[in-house]
Amino acid sequence: MSDTSAAFHFSGLTPELILNAIESIGIYPESGLLPLNSYENRVYQFRCDRGKRYVVKFYRPERWSDEQILEEHAFAFELQAAEIPLAAPVNVDGVSLHLFEGYRFALFPSIGGRSFEVDNLEQLEAVGQFIGRMHQYAKGSRFQTRIAISPQTFGDTGIAEMAECQLIPAKLRAPLLETTHTLLEQVRLQWQQLTPSKMRLHGDLHPGNILWTPDGPGFVDLDDACNGPAVQDLWMMLSGDRNQQQLQLEVLLEAYSEFSDFHPAELKLIECLRALRLMHYNGWLAKRWLDPAFPLHFPWFATEDYWQQQWQLFNDQLQRLHQPPLSLIPY
């Protein structure tokens, strides 16, 4: 990822430019633009003059190549053709990725629905079935241009960004970075012992990327689609204490296994993946800090309390790596 991407912000993306971009592909907004929750890209919902509701996404320049975005789109089209409930981009005259005054953007249908209730076991069962269907189809091939989740792509890069971050208090910098390096070495060791599989994944399948519609779950946002182990699309469905997670895991995997095989050894990767997500998240915030939207929406990132909490989180995660993993046979 280049320095251009790190320093870039969307100040030039004015409402007028957004409207002109949408109209350039023959879609004419009738309502105002409603900003949706997204910091990496810029995403807006609107209704067009024909009554249809759309979501338009403007991609952050320099983050993904055209080939990587189009590979994401192709994956979405394949899943849509397989009747998996996922928001695929709209093809306009056979084109899904558009360019207007230097900004790349795509149009998506707006999926109405309410929040997915992760503690609702009936909903969790349905989500498990659809993840199983998605994986059964997706594991037939791999992405050729998108990244693979690993200790290198998420861990090394995340720690490198943190090491350059000037917001970490001086007294915490050395112990925090020492802990993250120790944690990453433990992750790397367990990762190598398990040799995880690699398949096409949603990549960021947390409850916020699932909407509950009248027909069941609907998946959104393939922006972080990647290659990796199947459990990456499952572990973020688990919440609460160990007993609650054990019950959720049983419901989720029983439903998942109706459509796709799951290798129980991958459960040992859950805490590794959680650790990598912590590193990746902090590295992401550090890298994006020059974008004015980030200090505005994440002011706590520049506080000593935040970094003290992160140091504790990394230490706690190091302990979790040495505990027995969740199992299909409860301990």
Backbone torsions as a table, in degrees:
resi	resn	phi	psi	omega
1	MET	NA	133.7	-171.3
2	SER	-87.6	166.5	175.5
3	ASP	-64.6	-29.4	176.7
4	THR	-58.0	-43.1	179.2
5	SER	-65.2	-37.5	-177.6
6	ALA	-66.7	-40.2	-175.2
7	ALA	-88.7	-14.9	-174.3
8	PHE	-64.8	141.2	168.7
9	HIS	-138.9	167.6	-168.7
10	PHE	-96.2	28.7	-176.0
11	SER	-61.7	-27.0	179.9
12	GLY	-81.5	-6.8	-177.6
13	LEU	-87.0	77.9	-177.0
14	THR	-80.2	160.0	175.6
15	PRO	-54.6	-37.5	179.5
16	GLU	-64.9	-43.5	179.2
17	LEU	-63.9	-41.4	179.8
18	ILE	-59.6	-47.7	-179.5
19	LEU	-63.2	-42.8	179.4
20	ASN	-64.0	-37.2	178.6
21	ALA	-63.9	-45.9	-179.7
22	ILE	-63.3	-42.9	-179.0
23	GLU	-68.5	-22.4	-179.7
24	SER	-66.8	-18.1	178.0
25	ILE	-106.9	16.5	173.4
26	GLY	83.6	17.4	175.9
27	ILE	-111.5	130.7	-173.4
28	TYR	-119.4	105.6	-178.8
29	PRO	-62.8	139.0	177.2
30	GLU	-107.1	-33.1	179.1
31	SER	-96.8	175.6	173.4
32	GLY	-73.1	171.2	179.8
33	LEU	-92.7	119.9	179.4
34	LEU	-98.6	112.0	179.5
35	PRO	-65.8	135.5	176.5
36	LEU	-105.6	163.2	-173.1
37	ASN	-69.8	98.9	177.1
38	SER	-158.2	133.0	179.9
39	TYR	-112.7	-30.9	-179.9
40	GLU	-69.6	-43.2	176.6
41	ASN	-116.7	-172.5	172.6
42	ARG	-122.5	126.8	-170.0
43	VAL	-131.5	133.3	-176.9
44	TYR	-136.5	143.2	175.9
45	GLN	-105.8	143.8	178.5
46	PHE	-156.5	166.9	174.5
47	ARG	-113.5	134.8	-178.5
48	CYS	-90.3	176.1	-175.1
49	ASP	-69.4	-10.2	177.1
50	ARG	-100.3	10.6	175.0
51	GLY	87.2	-4.7	179.9
52	LYS	-81.4	145.9	177.2
53	ARG	-101.6	134.1	-178.4
54	TYR	-129.2	162.6	168.7
55	VAL	-123.0	129.4	177.0
56	VAL	-110.1	133.8	-179.6
57	LYS	-119.4	123.3	174.6
58	PHE	-99.8	120.7	-174.1
59	TYR	-79.6	141.6	175.0
60	ARG	-65.5	122.1	179.9
61	PRO	-58.0	147.1	173.5
62	GLU	75.0	-4.9	-179.2
63	ARG	-77.6	-57.8	177.2
64	TRP	-114.7	149.5	173.1
65	SER	-77.7	165.8	175.2
66	ASP	-57.0	-40.2	-178.3
67	GLU	-63.3	-39.8	180.0
68	GLN	-67.8	-40.3	178.2
69	ILE	-66.1	-43.7	-179.1
70	LEU	-67.5	-30.3	176.2
71	GLU	-68.5	-37.6	173.4
72	GLU	-60.8	-45.9	-179.9
73	HIS	-61.6	-43.0	-179.3
74	ALA	-61.8	-39.7	177.5
75	PHE	-62.2	-43.3	179.0
76	ALA	-62.3	-41.0	179.3
77	PHE	-65.4	-38.8	178.7
78	GLU	-63.9	-43.7	179.6
79	LEU	-66.3	-38.5	177.8
80	GLN	-62.7	-42.7	178.9
81	ALA	-64.4	-27.4	178.2
82	ALA	-86.1	9.2	177.8
83	GLU	62.1	36.4	173.0
84	ILE	-95.8	127.3	-170.5
85	PRO	-71.7	87.6	-177.4
86	LEU	-136.8	140.4	-179.5
87	ALA	-75.6	102.9	177.9
88	ALA	-93.7	151.2	179.1
89	PRO	-63.9	158.3	179.5
90	VAL	-88.1	129.0	174.0
91	ASN	-83.2	123.7	176.1
92	VAL	-113.3	108.7	-175.6
93	ASP	55.6	40.2	176.6
94	GLY	79.2	8.4	-177.2
95	VAL	-120.9	132.7	179.4
96	SER	-109.6	-21.6	179.5
97	LEU	-113.0	122.8	-172.9
98	HIS	-117.6	157.7	-179.4
99	LEU	-128.6	131.5	176.9
100	PHE	-145.8	116.4	177.9
101	GLU	49.0	44.9	175.2
102	GLY	88.6	-7.6	-179.5
103	TYR	-103.7	128.9	173.6
104	ARG	-89.7	138.6	-179.3
105	PHE	-149.6	162.2	178.5
106	ALA	-140.6	154.3	-179.6
107	LEU	-110.4	138.4	-179.7
108	PHE	-130.8	151.1	171.7
109	PRO	-68.9	145.1	177.0
110	SER	-82.9	121.9	179.0
111	ILE	-95.8	116.3	176.6
112	GLY	-82.5	148.1	178.6
113	GLY	167.0	174.0	177.5
114	ARG	-108.7	174.2	-176.6
115	SER	-65.7	141.3	173.6
116	PHE	-70.5	131.6	-179.2
117	GLU	-97.0	101.9	-172.9
118	VAL	-65.2	-22.4	178.7
119	ASP	-92.5	5.2	176.0
120	ASN	-92.1	108.0	-171.8
121	LEU	-67.1	-29.3	176.6
122	GLU	-66.7	-43.2	177.4
123	GLN	-66.7	-40.0	179.7
124	LEU	-62.1	-38.4	178.0
125	GLU	-62.2	-44.9	179.4
126	ALA	-64.1	-40.4	177.8
127	VAL	-62.6	-42.5	177.9
128	GLY	-59.3	-40.2	178.6
129	GLN	-62.8	-44.5	-177.0
130	PHE	-73.1	-32.1	173.4
131	ILE	-65.5	-41.3	176.3
132	GLY	-59.0	-44.8	177.7
133	ARG	-61.8	-43.3	179.9
134	MET	-61.5	-44.5	-177.8
135	HIS	-70.6	-36.9	178.3
136	GLN	-58.4	-36.9	178.6
137	TYR	-80.0	-43.1	-171.1
138	ALA	-70.5	-28.9	-174.4
139	LYS	-75.0	-0.5	178.5
140	GLY	-68.7	-19.1	178.2
141	SER	-156.4	177.6	179.9
142	ARG	-122.0	159.0	170.8
143	PHE	-67.8	144.1	179.8
144	GLN	-99.0	-25.8	-175.5
145	THR	-117.2	-19.4	-178.7
146	ARG	-83.0	162.8	-173.7
147	ILE	-75.6	166.2	171.2
148	ALA	-111.6	133.4	179.1
149	ILE	-70.0	132.4	-176.1
150	SER	-165.4	169.4	174.8
151	PRO	-59.3	-28.2	179.6
152	GLN	-74.9	-51.0	-173.1
153	THR	-71.8	-31.9	-179.4
154	PHE	-103.6	-39.4	-175.7
155	GLY	-80.3	-58.7	-178.2
156	ASP	-58.9	-44.5	-178.1
157	THR	-68.1	-39.9	179.1
158	GLY	-62.8	-45.2	179.9
159	ILE	-66.4	-37.8	178.8
160	ALA	-60.9	-41.3	178.3
161	GLU	-67.6	-39.9	178.2
162	MET	-64.1	-38.7	-178.6
163	ALA	-62.5	-28.9	179.1
164	GLU	-89.6	-7.4	-174.8
165	CYS	-74.6	123.8	-178.6
166	GLN	-86.2	1.6	-177.4
167	LEU	-87.6	-14.5	179.0
168	ILE	-72.3	123.8	179.2
169	PRO	-55.8	143.1	-175.1
170	ALA	-55.7	-40.2	-176.0
171	LYS	-72.4	-17.0	-179.7
172	LEU	-101.0	-16.3	-171.7
173	ARG	-57.7	-54.1	-175.5
174	ALA	-64.0	-50.8	-179.6
175	PRO	-65.3	-35.7	179.9
176	LEU	-66.5	-47.0	-179.1
177	LEU	-67.7	-34.4	176.9
178	GLU	-63.4	-42.2	179.4
179	THR	-65.4	-42.6	-179.2
180	THR	-65.8	-37.8	177.4
181	HIS	-65.0	-42.3	177.6
182	THR	-62.2	-44.3	178.9
183	LEU	-60.5	-44.8	-178.9
184	LEU	-64.7	-37.4	178.4
185	GLU	-63.4	-38.6	176.9
186	GLN	-67.1	-40.0	176.4
187	VAL	-61.8	-45.2	-178.6
188	ARG	-61.4	-40.7	-179.2
189	LEU	-63.7	-47.6	-179.8
190	GLN	-67.7	-36.7	179.5
191	TRP	-61.3	-44.8	-179.3
192	GLN	-66.9	-34.1	179.8
193	GLN	-68.0	-29.4	-175.1
194	LEU	-96.4	-18.6	-175.8
195	THR	41.0	70.4	-174.8
196	PRO	-59.1	150.0	175.6
197	SER	-72.6	163.5	177.1
198	LYS	-128.4	122.0	176.7
199	MET	-142.5	167.9	177.7
200	ARG	-70.7	132.5	-175.6
201	LEU	-129.4	157.4	165.8
202	HIS	-61.1	-45.5	172.1
203	GLY	95.4	-31.5	-177.4
204	ASP	-137.9	50.8	-171.6
205	LEU	-88.9	72.6	172.9
206	HIS	-97.3	166.7	-175.6
207	PRO	-55.5	-29.3	179.3
208	GLY	-66.8	-17.7	178.5
209	ASN	-100.1	18.6	175.7
210	ILE	-126.9	126.7	175.5
211	LEU	-109.2	143.7	178.3
212	TRP	-98.9	112.5	-176.4
213	THR	-104.1	171.0	175.9
214	PRO	-57.0	-23.2	-179.8
215	ASP	-98.1	4.9	-178.2
216	GLY	114.8	-157.6	-175.7
217	PRO	-72.3	148.7	172.6
218	GLY	-131.3	126.7	-177.9
219	PHE	-93.0	140.5	177.0
220	VAL	-129.3	164.1	168.6
221	ASP	65.5	84.2	174.2
222	LEU	-91.9	19.7	-174.0
223	ASP	-59.4	-28.5	-179.7
224	ASP	-104.3	21.5	178.1
225	ALA	-53.9	138.4	-175.6
226	CYS	-157.5	174.3	169.1
227	ASN	-90.1	147.1	177.9
228	GLY	169.6	-174.6	-179.5
229	PRO	-74.4	148.5	-176.6
230	ALA	-56.3	-35.1	-175.1
231	VAL	-63.6	-18.1	176.5
232	GLN	-59.2	-34.3	179.7
233	ASP	-86.4	5.4	-176.2
234	LEU	-119.0	-36.4	-167.0
235	TRP	-68.3	-26.5	-179.1
236	MET	-75.6	-4.5	172.9
237	MET	-78.9	-11.6	-174.1
238	LEU	-92.8	135.9	-179.8
239	SER	-149.0	167.3	178.7
240	GLY	86.8	-163.8	-179.2
241	ASP	-78.8	179.8	-174.1
242	ARG	-60.5	-41.1	179.9
243	ASN	-64.5	-40.8	177.5
244	GLN	-64.5	-43.0	179.1
245	GLN	-64.6	-36.8	178.7
246	GLN	-61.9	-45.1	178.4
247	LEU	-64.0	-45.4	179.4
248	GLN	-61.2	-40.6	179.5
249	LEU	-61.2	-44.7	-179.4
250	GLU	-61.5	-44.6	179.1
251	VAL	-63.9	-46.3	-176.2
252	LEU	-62.9	-48.1	-174.9
253	LEU	-76.3	-30.1	174.9
254	GLU	-62.9	-42.1	178.1
255	ALA	-70.3	-43.2	179.1
256	TYR	-57.0	-43.0	-174.2
257	SER	-70.7	-9.6	173.3
258	GLU	-66.2	-22.3	-174.1
259	PHE	-123.2	-24.7	-176.2
260	SER	-147.0	142.6	176.7
261	ASP	-69.5	145.0	175.4
262	PHE	-126.6	134.5	-179.6
263	HIS	-93.5	110.8	-175.2
264	PRO	-55.2	-26.3	179.9
265	ALA	-59.7	-24.9	-179.2
266	GLU	-68.0	-16.1	177.6
267	LEU	-62.4	-25.4	177.7
268	LYS	-68.0	-13.1	-179.3
269	LEU	-88.3	-9.8	-173.5
270	ILE	-57.0	-48.8	-177.9
271	GLU	-71.7	-29.0	172.9
272	CYS	-63.0	-45.2	-179.2
273	LEU	-67.4	-36.0	176.6
274	ARG	-63.4	-41.8	178.6
275	ALA	-62.9	-44.8	179.8
276	LEU	-63.2	-36.5	179.2
277	ARG	-65.6	-39.1	176.5
278	LEU	-60.7	-45.4	179.4
279	MET	-65.0	-45.5	-178.1
280	HIS	-62.5	-42.4	-177.9
281	TYR	-63.5	-46.8	179.0
282	ASN	-66.7	-37.6	176.2
283	GLY	-65.0	-38.4	178.4
284	TRP	-62.3	-47.3	179.3
285	LEU	-62.7	-40.9	179.1
286	ALA	-63.2	-42.0	-177.8
287	LYS	-68.9	-31.8	-176.0
288	ARG	-92.6	3.7	-170.5
289	TRP	-62.5	-23.9	179.1
290	LEU	-75.3	-14.2	173.5
291	ASP	-76.4	119.8	-175.5
292	PRO	-55.6	-23.3	-179.8
293	ALA	-66.4	-26.6	-174.1
294	PHE	-76.7	-49.2	174.0
295	PRO	-59.5	-30.6	179.9
296	LEU	-67.9	-43.5	-174.3
297	HIS	-96.3	-17.7	-179.3
298	PHE	-126.9	53.0	-174.9
299	PRO	-61.1	-29.1	-179.0
300	TRP	-65.9	-16.2	-179.2
301	PHE	-64.4	-22.4	-177.7
302	ALA	-97.4	13.2	-177.8
303	THR	-104.6	153.0	178.2
304	GLU	-65.4	-37.2	-180.0
305	ASP	-58.0	-40.8	-179.0
306	TYR	-61.8	-47.5	-175.8
307	TRP	-70.6	-30.3	173.7
308	GLN	-63.6	-41.8	178.6
309	GLN	-65.2	-39.6	180.0
310	GLN	-65.9	-40.0	177.1
311	TRP	-58.6	-42.8	178.1
312	GLN	-65.7	-40.3	178.7
313	LEU	-61.5	-43.3	179.9
314	PHE	-64.9	-39.2	176.9
315	ASN	-65.0	-43.1	178.1
316	ASP	-62.3	-39.7	-178.5
317	GLN	-67.7	-33.7	176.6
318	LEU	-61.7	-38.9	177.5
319	GLN	-68.0	-38.7	-179.4
320	ARG	-62.0	-32.5	-179.9
321	LEU	-64.0	-20.9	-178.7
322	HIS	-98.9	2.1	178.1
323	GLN	-94.0	156.7	176.8
324	PRO	-59.3	137.3	179.7
325	PRO	-73.5	164.2	169.7
326	LEU	-58.3	148.9	-174.8
327	SER	-138.6	155.0	173.3
328	LEU	-70.7	-18.0	173.1
329	ILE	-112.4	105.8	-174.2
330	PRO	-58.1	143.2	175.9
331	TYR	-75.9	NA	NA
